[in-house]
Amino acid sequence: MRIVIDILLAVGFVFALAGVKGVLQMPDAFCRMQASTCITTLGTLGVILGGALYAFFVMGSVSTGVKVLFIGLLIITINPIGSHAIAKGAYKNGVRPDKEMEIDDYGRDFNE
């Protein structure tokens, strides 16, 4: 079981590392926001699952495992919603992507 936990933690680390690399290399604010959302959503998913398995099987604490899973559920649910709200607010305040978009849903929302 410990090997599975370590693999899940490593998967979370790899996603977080890839997300950091994406934040540093993306050309504009919207691309960087997408990469940072992937860091916290996918990066923490492996860590949350590894932590929950550790709590359930190594520590023997069901209550701690349920709390860890609940925190993971909140992260997976709330993080994309918050990122979308930030992106929409940035667009409304005049931040635009570097390249012209083929489909501009935000522009349609703001009658542009």
Helices and strands as residue ranges (DSSP letters): H 2-25, H 29-38, I 39-43, H 44-53, I 54-59, H 62-92, H 105-109
